[in-house]
Amino acid sequence: MDDVRDGVMGVWRVSRSARLVGYLLAVGPACGALSAWWGVVSHPDKQNAESAGAATAFALFFALFAWWVLLRVRLELTPDTIVMVNPWGPNTCPGRVSPR
C-alpha cells in the first residue's frame, strides 16, 4: 500500500465514455444558448431576449444535472471505510478493506 494518498487507497469514477456524455449534456445546450444570445445581438427584440433567457436556463439546468448525476459519482477506498459519493450525498460503509 505504498500508493496511499491522504488515507485514500483508490478512487473509482464513472467511465470516460459516460463522463464524455455528461460533458456533452452540459456543452450542447450551452452552445444553443450562445446561439440564442447571438440572435439577440443581431436582432434585438423582446421575443429573442426571452428565448435566449429560456435557453440559458435550460443550459444551466442540464449542466447542473450532468455534474450532479454523472460527474460527481465516485467510490473512495480507505483502509477502514468505503465512501460512496452519489447525487443524494456521501454514504460511508465501515469495515476493513482488503487490498487484492
N, C-alpha and C positions, 0 to 999 in steps of 0.2 A: 504494500500500500504506500509506495513512495510518491505516487501522484495525487495524494490527498491535498486539496487546497481549501483552506478555511473550513475544515471539517467536512467538506463535501467530496465524496469519492467519485461521483459521476452524476451527470445530468442527462436525462432523456427529454428530447423535444419532438415536436411534430416533424415529419419528414420534410425534406427540401421541396418536394413537389406540392405538398399541402401548404407549406409556407408561401410558395410562389402563388398559389391560388388565393391565399389570404392577401398578399400584396396586390394582386390584380383586382380583387374585390375593392380594395381601397383606391387604387390608382385609376381604374376605369371610370367610376363616377366622378372622380376629381377632374379628369380630363373633360368630361361632359359639362361640369360646372364652369370650367375655364372657357369652354366654347360658348356657353351661355353668356358669360360676362363679356366676352369679345363681341357678341351680338349687341349687348347694351352699349358698349363703346361706339360701335359703328352705327347703331340705330337707337339712340336714347329715347325711350318712352316708358310709360308706367308698366305696360304689359311685359315688355322684355325684362325690366328690372325685377318684377315679381317672379317671372320664370327663372331668372338667374338666382334669385334668393331661394326658391324652392329646390333648384338643382344643387345649390351649395348645402342646404340642409340634408338632402338625400345623400350627398357625397360624404358629409360628416358622419351620418348615421352608419353608412357602410364601412367607413374607415374604423370607427369605434367597434362595430360588430366584428370586423375581421381581426382586429387586435385582440378583442376580448375572448372570442371563441377559438380562433386558430393559432394566433401567435403567442399568446400568454401561457398556454397549457404546457406543463413540464413536470417531470419527476426528479427530485433531488435525493440521491442516496448518501446518507451519512453513516458512520459506523453504528449508530444506535437507532436511527429512525429512517423512514421513507416519507418525504414530504411531497404530497400531490398538490400542485397548484393548478386549479381549474377555474372556469369562469365564475364559479359560485364561492370561491375562497379556498385558502390552503387547508388541507387536511393532513394530519400527522398520524402515522401508524408506528407506534412504538414497537421495539423488538430489535433483535440483533440481526444485522445484515451481514451475511457471509459472502466474501468475495469468491468468485469462481475462477 
